[in-house]
Amino acid sequence: MASAALELMGFFLGLVGLLGTLVATVLPYWQISARIGSNIVTAVVTMKGLWMECVYQSTGPIQCGIYNSMLSLPSDLQASRALMVISIVLSVLAIALASLGMQCTLCLEGSPAKSRVAGAAGCLFLTAGSVALIPVSWTGYEVVQTFYRPNVPSSMKFELGECLYTGLASALISMLGGAMLCASCCGKPDNGRGRRNAGGYLYPVGGAMSGSGVRTTSQLYRNRNLQGVGLNLPSRGQTLLRNTSDSTHSSGRQEAHGGRI
């Protein structure tokens, strides 16, 4: 039960990380023009993202323009685009695999590969979070370094946008969800049917013998004190059969003896 709850929590965190990464990729709030120096009182705010650049005016309207040429963009912006898209694709694949490998689903029920599929989904979430963390951290570093350069005019300086914080939080949440899925996978046995019973005890399998009303057990409970001794103890079914046979023979003898008299 604890493993299933851990899987559900990891799946939920991975889904939240995917939504946050998608929002951070689409919205243009990666860099916002800084209000310092001559820009401290301005009616126009410039916002830059991965796909478009927007200009917000204090009167209300917002004008956005998509980047026309992809090859003319800086190399760091192109790499950020590619990494964020790769992170989204990996998160989608992780969600699909987690839906197959979690204990609460019926897919691959009883298959040894069920726990491995859940572990693979956790690894994909970890990879997706790591990939999304690279462009967010690099863009934030570039914004901070440009802001503190004295030779850059105030009109060319930008501050950290909301999408950078959203992308950072989403990457960490995705990595946390992937770690939970991997941890829940490690607690499963090889057959993928749940956790092992503590102590190594096996459940008895009951059965009924034909022609008699005596139930026997096909397996013995494992005793830790007798595992290393190597004693051959009779099973409960064998003891009951012996007692039944002895009583039958004794009653037969008594009837035969009575008939003779």
matplotlib code that plots the C-alpha trace (Angstrom):
import matplotlib.pyplot as plt

x = [0.0, 2.8, 4.5, 1.3, 0.8, 4.4, 3.8, 0.7, 2.5, 5.4, 3.0, 1.1, 4.3, 5.6, 2.3, 2.5, 6.1, 5.0, 2.3, 4.8, 7.4, 4.8, 3.7, 7.3, 8.1, 5.1, 4.8, 7.2, 8.1, 11.7, 13.2, 11.5, 13.0, 14.5, 13.1, 16.4, 18.0, 16.2, 13.7, 12.4, 9.4, 8.4, 5.1, 6.5, 7.7, 9.5, 9.2, 11.2, 10.6, 11.7, 9.2, 8.1, 8.8, 6.0, 5.7, 3.3, 2.1, 0.7, -2.5, -3.4, -2.7, 0.0, 1.7, 3.6, 5.7, 7.0, 10.6, 10.6, 13.8, 15.0, 18.5, 19.1, 18.5, 21.4, 22.7, 21.8, 18.2, 18.0, 19.5, 17.0, 14.2, 15.4, 16.0, 12.6, 10.9, 12.9, 12.0, 8.2, 8.5, 10.3, 7.7, 4.9, 6.6, 7.2, 3.5, 2.6, 5.0, 3.9, 0.3, 1.3, 3.7, 1.9, 0.2, -3.2, -3.5, -4.5, -2.1, 0.7, -1.0, 1.2, 4.0, 7.6, 8.1, 5.5, 7.8, 10.6, 8.2, 7.5, 11.2, 11.8, 9.1, 10.9, 14.2, 12.5, 11.0, 14.5, 16.0, 13.2, 13.7, 17.5, 17.1, 14.6, 16.9, 19.8, 18.2, 16.4, 19.6, 21.7, 19.2, 19.1, 22.8, 23.0, 20.4, 22.2, 25.6, 24.2, 22.4, 25.6, 27.8, 28.6, 29.1, 25.6, 23.0, 20.0, 17.6, 19.3, 19.2, 16.6, 15.4, 14.4, 10.9, 8.2, 8.8, 12.3, 10.9, 8.2, 10.6, 13.0, 10.2, 8.8, 12.1, 12.7, 9.1, 9.7, 12.9, 11.2, 8.4, 10.9, 12.8, 9.6, 8.7, 12.2, 12.0, 8.7, 10.0, 13.0, 10.6, 9.0, 10.0, 11.0, 7.5, 6.0, 3.0, 3.7, 6.1, 7.5, 6.2, 8.4, 10.2, 10.2, 7.0, 4.9, 1.1, -0.3, -2.2, -5.3, -6.8, -9.2, -8.5, -10.9, -12.9, -12.2, -13.2, -9.7, -8.1, -4.3, -1.8, 0.8, 3.3, 4.8, 5.3, 9.0, 10.5, 13.7, 14.9, 14.6, 15.9, 19.5, 18.9, 17.7, 15.0, 12.4, 9.2, 5.9, 3.2, -0.1, -1.9, 0.3, -0.3, -4.0, -4.0, -2.0, -4.4, -7.4, -5.9, -5.0, -8.5, -10.0, -7.8, -8.6, -12.4, -12.1, -10.3, -12.9, -15.8, -14.0, -13.3, -17.0, -18.2, -16.1, -17.6]
y = [0.0, 2.4, 1.6, 2.3, 5.6, 6.6, 5.8, 7.9, 10.8, 10.5, 10.3, 13.4, 15.4, 14.4, 15.5, 18.9, 19.2, 18.6, 21.3, 23.8, 23.1, 23.5, 26.8, 28.1, 27.0, 28.8, 32.0, 35.0, 35.9, 34.8, 38.2, 41.5, 44.9, 46.4, 49.6, 51.3, 54.6, 56.3, 53.4, 53.8, 55.7, 54.2, 53.4, 50.4, 47.0, 44.6, 40.8, 38.1, 34.4, 31.4, 31.8, 35.5, 39.0, 41.1, 44.8, 45.9, 49.5, 51.1, 52.0, 48.3, 46.8, 44.1, 43.5, 40.3, 39.2, 35.7, 35.3, 35.1, 33.2, 30.4, 30.2, 33.9, 33.5, 33.2, 29.7, 29.7, 30.5, 27.7, 25.3, 26.4, 25.8, 22.3, 21.3, 22.5, 20.5, 17.4, 17.8, 17.9, 14.9, 12.9, 13.8, 12.7, 9.3, 9.0, 9.6, 6.9, 4.4, 5.2, 4.6, 1.0, 0.3, 1.6, -0.9, 0.8, 0.0, -3.3, -3.1, -5.7, -7.3, -10.2, -9.5, -9.3, -6.2, -4.1, -2.8, -2.2, -0.1, 2.1, 2.4, 3.4, 6.1, 7.4, 7.6, 9.5, 12.0, 12.5, 13.0, 15.4, 17.5, 17.6, 18.6, 21.5, 22.7, 23.4, 26.2, 27.8, 28.0, 29.2, 31.9, 33.1, 33.3, 35.3, 37.7, 38.3, 38.7, 41.2, 43.2, 43.9, 44.8, 48.5, 48.9, 47.8, 50.6, 50.5, 50.1, 46.8, 45.3, 42.8, 41.1, 37.5, 36.7, 34.6, 31.8, 31.2, 30.6, 28.4, 26.4, 25.9, 24.8, 22.5, 20.9, 20.2, 18.8, 16.5, 15.2, 14.6, 12.7, 10.6, 9.8, 8.7, 6.3, 4.9, 4.4, 2.6, 0.4, -0.7, -2.1, -4.6, -8.2, -9.6, -10.9, -7.5, -8.5, -6.5, -6.4, -9.5, -10.7, -9.8, -12.7, -15.0, -16.8, -18.4, -18.6, -22.2, -23.4, -25.4, -28.3, -31.2, -34.9, -36.9, -39.5, -38.0, -34.9, -34.1, -30.9, -30.9, -28.2, -28.4, -26.1, -25.7, -22.4, -21.7, -21.7, -19.7, -21.8, -25.0, -23.8, -24.5, -27.8, -29.8, -31.7, -33.6, -32.8, -34.4, -32.1, -31.5, -33.4, -36.4, -36.4, -36.2, -39.0, -41.2, -40.6, -41.3, -44.5, -45.7, -45.1, -46.9, -49.9, -50.1, -49.8, -52.5, -54.8, -54.3, -55.1, -58.2, -59.3, -58.7, -60.8, -63.7, -63.7]
z = [0.0, 0.8, -2.5, -4.4, -2.6, -3.4, -7.1, -7.2, -5.6, -8.0, -11.0, -9.7, -9.3, -12.7, -14.2, -12.4, -13.6, -17.2, -17.1, -15.5, -18.2, -20.9, -19.5, -19.2, -22.7, -24.4, -22.4, -23.3, -19.7, -19.7, -19.7, -18.6, -19.2, -16.1, -14.7, -13.7, -14.7, -17.5, -17.6, -14.1, -15.4, -18.7, -20.4, -22.3, -20.9, -23.2, -22.6, -24.3, -24.5, -26.5, -29.3, -29.3, -28.0, -26.6, -25.8, -23.1, -22.9, -19.8, -21.6, -21.8, -25.3, -25.7, -29.0, -29.6, -32.5, -33.3, -34.3, -38.1, -38.7, -36.5, -37.9, -37.3, -33.5, -31.1, -30.5, -26.8, -27.7, -30.2, -27.7, -25.1, -27.5, -28.3, -24.6, -23.5, -26.2, -25.4, -21.8, -22.7, -24.9, -22.2, -19.7, -22.0, -22.5, -18.7, -18.0, -20.6, -19.1, -15.5, -16.5, -17.5, -14.6, -11.6, -9.2, -9.4, -13.1, -14.7, -17.6, -17.4, -14.4, -13.1, -15.5, -14.3, -16.4, -14.6, -11.9, -14.5, -16.5, -13.5, -12.8, -16.5, -16.1, -13.0, -14.9, -17.7, -15.3, -13.8, -17.3, -18.3, -15.2, -15.7, -19.3, -18.5, -15.7, -18.1, -20.3, -17.3, -15.3, -18.3, -19.2, -15.6, -15.4, -18.7, -17.5, -14.2, -15.8, -18.4, -15.7, -13.7, -16.7, -16.5, -20.3, -21.1, -21.3, -19.0, -21.9, -22.8, -19.3, -18.4, -15.2, -14.4, -15.7, -14.2, -16.6, -15.3, -11.8, -13.2, -15.2, -12.3, -10.0, -12.6, -13.3, -9.6, -9.2, -12.1, -10.7, -7.3, -8.9, -10.8, -7.7, -6.0, -8.8, -8.8, -5.0, -5.2, -7.9, -5.8, -3.1, -5.4, -6.0, -9.4, -10.2, -10.1, -7.9, -4.8, -1.8, -0.3, 3.0, 6.0, 7.6, 4.5, 5.5, 2.8, 2.8, 2.9, -0.1, 1.0, -0.9, -0.3, -0.8, -2.9, -1.0, 2.4, 4.3, 5.5, 4.2, 3.7, 3.1, 0.3, 1.9, 5.4, 7.2, 7.2, 10.6, 11.0, 13.8, 11.8, 8.4, 9.1, 11.1, 8.1, 10.1, 8.0, 9.9, 8.8, 7.5, 9.2, 6.5, 6.9, 10.6, 10.1, 7.6, 9.9, 12.8, 10.5, 9.1, 12.6, 13.9, 10.9, 11.4, 15.1, 14.5, 11.8, 14.2, 16.9, 14.5, 13.2, 16.8, 17.8, 14.8, 15.8, 19.3]

ax = plt.figure().add_subplot(projection="3d")
ax.plot(x, y, z, "-o")
ax.set_aspect("equal")
plt.show()
